[in-house]
Amino acid sequence: MRWTFLALIAVAPALPSLTGCGSAPAAEATAPSGIKGSDFLLSEEPDGAVGVIAAREAAEDGVPLVLVGRVGGSANPWIEGRAAFMVLDASMSVVAEGEESAEGELCTGDCCATERLACTTLVKVVDASGQVVPVDTRKLLGLKESDMVVVEGTAKKDKSGNFSMLVNHVFIRN
């Protein structure tokens, strides 16, 4: 009995790492070395930003674009473990499913899915080779839901009208 107790005391500090309950986020543990959020963050806001709704209508595939929006537009705007997130047009906001929505507000339920699609887009932070950075956005850039961002990059739009952004730089408005 005594040996069992002593063995438990000896391995107890390691238990959180074995069970996945450590203090470090999963993205931090798997983050490739050399990737720094500061490489993607801008200290000054770029000029000429357009909202998501306007960009969906006017953007052309492969053309540089500066986009402004609010992190959100879905119940979970994050792509876990990747530098990718949903952005909602700055003129809109989201309320919880079942809540009454006023003009300029959408709920997170299926009933508003079509309307949300018209005013949201996926933003992918890419490296110099055009690959999505394999670090969670919240860790890489310190973004939080509802943060207003201005992103600089390239529009991706297919023949069906699906629209997303590949970005190299992010400015977070205070």
URMOGI-V188364 format. One record per run of one state. SS is the DSSP state (H for helix, E for strand, - for the rest). FROM is the first residue (numbers start at 1). TO is the last residue. Records with the same first field share a line. If there is no record, write none. Layout:
SS: FROM-TO  FROM-TO
This chain:
-: 1-1  20-25  31-36  40-40  42-49  59-63  72-77  79-83  89-92  96-104  108-109  119-119  127-131  133-136  142-147  158-162  173-174
H: 2-19  26-30  37-39  52-58  110-118  137-141
E: 41-41  50-51  64-71  78-78  84-88  93-95  105-107  120-126  132-132  148-157  163-172
